[in-house]
Amino acid sequence: QAPLVESGGGLVQTGGSLRLSCAASRTIFMFNTMGWYRQAPGKQRELVARITSAGSTNYDDSVKGRFTISRDDAKNTVYLQMMSLKPEDTAVYYCNRVNSAGYGDAPWGQGTQVTVSS
């Protein structure tokens, strides 16, 4: 199994919704804070949501109130429910284990493309 496998992206219109999934290896997932990152063309990768092993969540201001991160410990999977999507949400989305500095520190997966049309 690849360490991190993202899925669920696609093309949606402004205001639409998508649900992303990330299947992680047990070593990466268990007892760790997991996060969703995104990288738009020409921009740096940014952390948009994180969830601790206890279920506490934190969001970037740009997605607060629209995105919801969750995790299923039995499946080693983390989800990102995205609602009220905007064109500026267009990016490749990645998940990773989040270290104390906020960076993903496991090998990156291929990500999943999210495109929001205006």
Backbone as CSV, one residue per row, in Angstrom:
resi,resn,N_x,N_y,N_z,CA_x,CA_y,CA_z,C_x,C_y,C_z
1,GLN,0.847,-1.195,0.000,0.000,0.000,0.000,0.879,1.241,0.000
2,ALA,0.508,2.197,-0.871,1.195,3.480,-0.856,0.918,4.164,0.476
3,PRO,1.875,4.938,0.990,1.692,5.584,2.288,0.443,6.456,2.381
4,LEU,0.171,7.223,1.317,-0.965,8.141,1.320,-1.612,8.121,-0.063
5,VAL,-2.904,7.894,-0.101,-3.630,7.858,-1.359,-4.874,8.729,-1.245
6,GLU,-4.873,9.820,-1.997,-5.990,10.765,-1.986,-6.939,10.460,-3.141
7,SER,-8.229,10.739,-2.918,-9.232,10.551,-3.959,-10.409,11.472,-3.691
8,GLY,-11.285,11.573,-4.694,-12.524,12.311,-4.520,-12.587,13.674,-5.192
9,GLY,-11.485,14.100,-5.797,-11.497,15.391,-6.462,-12.325,15.373,-7.734
10,GLY,-12.461,16.539,-8.337,-13.219,16.633,-9.567,-13.479,18.072,-9.951
11,LEU,-14.352,18.224,-10.915,-14.733,19.545,-11.416,-16.141,19.859,-10.919
12,VAL,-16.277,20.993,-10.249,-17.581,21.406,-9.748,-17.783,22.886,-10.031
13,GLN,-19.020,23.301,-9.986,-19.331,24.712,-10.164,-19.231,25.444,-8.825
14,THR,-19.085,26.735,-8.900,-19.079,27.553,-7.691,-20.326,27.246,-6.856
15,GLY,-20.097,27.070,-5.561,-21.180,26.728,-4.655,-21.395,25.244,-4.463
16,GLY,-20.696,24.447,-5.242,-20.846,22.998,-5.159,-20.080,22.389,-3.996
17,SER,-20.173,21.061,-3.915,-19.552,20.329,-2.806,-18.756,19.135,-3.323
18,LEU,-17.754,18.768,-2.563,-16.988,17.558,-2.829,-16.559,16.963,-1.496
19,ARG,-16.332,15.677,-1.490,-15.791,15.005,-0.316,-14.516,14.263,-0.718
20,LEU,-13.423,14.667,-0.136,-12.145,14.030,-0.397,-11.864,12.951,0.639
21,SER,-11.166,11.929,0.212,-10.750,10.853,1.107,-9.253,10.652,0.992
22,CYS,-8.655,10.222,2.079,-7.231,9.920,2.085,-7.014,8.651,2.890
23,ALA,-6.575,7.617,2.208,-6.234,6.358,2.879,-4.753,6.384,3.220
24,ALA,-4.457,6.206,4.487,-3.074,6.285,4.948,-2.618,4.938,5.494
25,SER,-1.317,4.749,5.472,-0.792,3.556,6.121,-0.977,3.700,7.628
26,ARG,-1.078,2.584,8.302,-1.316,2.614,9.738,-0.193,3.371,10.467
27,THR,1.008,3.196,10.018,2.144,3.850,10.667,2.013,5.370,10.633
28,ILE,1.549,5.878,9.502,1.402,7.320,9.368,0.201,7.818,10.153
29,PHE,-0.869,7.053,10.120,-2.153,7.547,10.616,-2.305,7.471,12.133
30,MET,-1.979,6.330,12.688,-2.358,6.071,14.077,-1.682,7.024,15.054
31,PHE,-2.498,7.605,15.927,-2.060,8.462,17.027,-1.438,9.780,16.559
32,ASN,-1.608,10.100,15.283,-1.004,11.318,14.751,-2.034,12.332,14.293
33,THR,-1.658,13.584,14.322,-2.454,14.632,13.709,-2.343,14.507,12.201
34,MET,-3.479,14.504,11.548,-3.532,14.423,10.094,-4.082,15.734,9.536
35,GLY,-3.645,16.059,8.339,-4.084,17.320,7.764,-4.312,17.235,6.267
36,TRP,-5.057,18.189,5.785,-5.231,18.374,4.345,-4.502,19.650,3.933
37,TYR,-3.729,19.513,2.880,-2.990,20.618,2.301,-3.504,20.837,0.883
38,ARG,-3.221,22.008,0.356,-3.536,22.244,-1.052,-2.460,23.103,-1.687
39,GLN,-2.304,22.907,-2.979,-1.331,23.696,-3.730,-1.957,24.137,-5.034
40,ALA,-2.110,25.443,-5.159,-2.634,26.024,-6.386,-1.465,26.323,-7.321
41,PRO,-1.725,26.435,-8.624,-0.641,26.723,-9.569,0.125,27.985,-9.198
42,GLY,1.435,27.863,-9.142,2.266,29.017,-8.843,2.320,29.418,-7.388
43,LYS,1.701,28.638,-6.530,1.673,28.975,-5.105,2.279,27.842,-4.276
44,GLN,2.635,28.194,-3.063,3.183,27.184,-2.166,2.073,26.313,-1.601
45,ARG,2.442,25.131,-1.206,1.496,24.240,-0.564,1.127,24.811,0.801
46,GLU,-0.174,24.778,1.130,-0.636,25.334,2.391,-1.522,24.339,3.118
47,LEU,-1.450,24.399,4.443,-2.283,23.553,5.292,-3.633,24.226,5.470
48,VAL,-4.705,23.517,5.148,-6.030,24.129,5.259,-6.856,23.557,6.403
49,ALA,-6.560,22.333,6.825,-7.323,21.735,7.917,-6.497,20.636,8.567
50,ARG,-6.658,20.503,9.872,-5.970,19.438,10.582,-6.887,18.856,11.649
51,ILE,-6.611,17.592,12.003,-7.391,16.925,13.038,-6.440,16.080,13.877
52,THR,-6.533,16.239,15.173,-5.666,15.466,16.061,-6.215,14.054,16.248
53,SER,-5.430,13.225,16.890,-5.875,11.859,17.165,-7.074,11.850,18.118
54,ALA,-7.230,12.927,18.885,-8.372,13.038,19.799,-9.594,13.645,19.124
55,GLY,-9.437,14.089,17.887,-10.569,14.623,17.152,-10.699,16.136,17.159
56,SER,-9.743,16.827,17.753,-9.782,18.285,17.711,-9.391,18.773,16.323
57,THR,-10.088,19.801,15.877,-9.873,20.291,14.512,-9.437,21.751,14.496
58,ASN,-8.789,22.111,13.417,-8.349,23.481,13.213,-8.369,23.762,11.723
59,TYR,-8.812,24.981,11.362,-8.952,25.326,9.952,-8.281,26.658,9.636
60,ASP,-7.807,26.747,8.409,-7.346,28.027,7.917,-8.567,28.935,7.748
61,ASP,-8.360,30.225,7.941,-9.486,31.161,7.836,-10.166,31.097,6.474
62,SER,-9.422,30.762,5.448,-9.981,30.762,4.096,-11.035,29.673,3.884
63,VAL,-11.038,28.649,4.742,-11.988,27.543,4.566,-12.904,27.355,5.764
64,LYS,-12.673,28.123,6.810,-13.453,27.965,8.026,-14.942,28.164,7.742
65,GLY,-15.751,27.250,8.242,-17.186,27.323,8.031,-17.665,26.654,6.751
66,ARG,-16.731,26.302,5.886,-17.102,25.653,4.615,-16.550,24.229,4.511
67,PHE,-15.401,23.990,5.098,-14.764,22.671,5.040,-14.851,21.999,6.399
68,THR,-14.984,20.676,6.378,-14.998,19.885,7.609,-14.068,18.697,7.458
69,ILE,-13.116,18.584,8.366,-12.197,17.444,8.362,-12.669,16.427,9.385
70,SER,-12.525,15.160,9.041,-12.888,14.086,9.960,-11.963,12.904,9.724
71,ARG,-12.015,11.947,10.640,-11.157,10.779,10.494,-11.888,9.529,10.950
72,ASP,-11.512,8.404,10.348,-12.051,7.113,10.722,-10.861,6.247,11.112
73,ASP,-10.649,6.088,12.393,-9.473,5.371,12.870,-9.509,3.887,12.490
74,ALA,-10.686,3.331,12.342,-10.790,1.916,11.970,-10.329,1.685,10.532
75,LYS,-10.419,2.730,9.726,-10.059,2.613,8.311,-8.766,3.350,7.959
76,ASN,-8.131,3.959,8.955,-6.921,4.764,8.696,-7.171,5.773,7.577
77,THR,-8.314,6.420,7.652,-8.727,7.321,6.578,-9.119,8.679,7.143
78,VAL,-8.733,9.716,6.444,-9.130,11.069,6.811,-9.923,11.659,5.640
79,TYR,-10.931,12.441,5.976,-11.846,12.998,4.982,-11.819,14.526,5.029
80,LEU,-12.217,15.120,3.926,-12.415,16.556,3.882,-13.708,16.821,3.119
81,GLN,-14.732,17.225,3.854,-15.996,17.623,3.239,-15.893,19.094,2.892
82,MET,-16.058,19.393,1.621,-15.923,20.769,1.152,-17.269,21.241,0.615
83,MET,-17.736,22.351,1.126,-19.013,22.921,0.701,-18.813,24.364,0.273
84,SER,-19.801,24.899,-0.400,-19.761,26.300,-0.845,-18.430,26.604,-1.527
85,LEU,-18.040,25.743,-2.433,-16.733,25.873,-3.073,-16.647,27.134,-3.922
86,LYS,-15.446,27.704,-3.942,-15.174,28.926,-4.676,-14.065,28.652,-5.698
87,PRO,-13.977,29.458,-6.734,-12.888,29.266,-7.711,-11.501,29.292,-7.054
88,GLU,-11.338,30.061,-6.010,-10.038,30.130,-5.338,-9.698,28.865,-4.549
89,ASP,-10.643,27.940,-4.454,-10.357,26.648,-3.833,-9.703,25.685,-4.828
90,THR,-9.632,26.073,-6.075,-9.020,25.237,-7.095,-7.558,24.974,-6.762
91,ALA,-7.204,23.697,-6.689,-5.852,23.309,-6.300,-5.753,21.781,-6.333
92,VAL,-4.536,21.292,-6.186,-4.328,19.882,-5.910,-4.324,19.722,-4.400
93,TYR,-5.129,18.798,-3.903,-5.264,18.582,-2.472,-4.509,17.322,-2.063
94,TYR,-3.767,17.463,-0.978,-2.974,16.381,-0.433,-3.289,16.193,1.049
95,CYS,-3.111,14.984,1.528,-3.170,14.777,2.972,-1.797,14.350,3.454
96,ASN,-1.560,14.535,4.730,-0.298,14.101,5.312,-0.395,14.139,6.818
97,ARG,0.577,13.542,7.443,0.753,13.664,8.874,1.343,15.039,9.143
98,VAL,0.805,15.724,10.120,1.215,17.094,10.399,2.192,17.103,11.566
99,ASN,3.377,17.658,11.348,4.333,17.727,12.458,4.119,18.989,13.280
100,SER,4.942,19.185,14.275,4.732,20.288,15.213,4.873,21.655,14.558
101,ALA,5.574,21.695,13.435,5.737,22.962,12.722,4.651,23.189,11.678
102,GLY,3.748,22.223,11.547,2.667,22.369,10.582,2.972,21.806,9.204
103,TYR,4.113,21.171,9.079,4.497,20.606,7.789,4.144,19.122,7.724
104,GLY,3.861,18.664,6.512,3.652,17.247,6.313,4.980,16.536,6.284
105,ASP,5.107,15.475,7.061,6.430,14.878,7.174,6.482,13.424,6.741
106,ALA,5.470,12.935,6.064,5.505,11.610,5.448,5.653,11.809,3.940
107,PRO,6.036,10.780,3.208,6.138,10.930,1.752,4.801,11.345,1.153
108,TRP,4.822,12.345,0.301,3.591,12.873,-0.255,2.989,11.908,-1.276
109,GLY,1.668,11.856,-1.292,0.964,11.120,-2.309,0.834,11.936,-3.579
110,GLN,0.029,11.439,-4.509,-0.147,12.138,-5.780,-1.140,13.285,-5.688
111,GLY,-1.929,13.291,-4.656,-2.925,14.337,-4.502,-4.141,14.092,-5.380
112,THR,-5.136,14.939,-5.211,-6.349,14.864,-6.013,-6.732,16.270,-6.445
113,GLN,-7.006,16.428,-7.723,-7.272,17.753,-8.297,-8.708,18.186,-8.014
114,VAL,-8.839,19.378,-7.500,-10.150,20.008,-7.321,-10.186,21.261,-8.190
115,THR,-11.168,21.332,-9.056,-11.326,22.483,-9.930,-12.732,23.037,-9.750
116,VAL,-12.805,24.321,-9.420,-14.085,24.981,-9.208,-14.272,26.013,-10.309
117,SER,-15.284,25.824,-11.105,-15.538,26.743,-12.210,-16.453,27.873,-11.761
118,SER,-16.231,29.033,-12.355,-17.039,30.209,-11.984,-18.270,30.319,-12.859
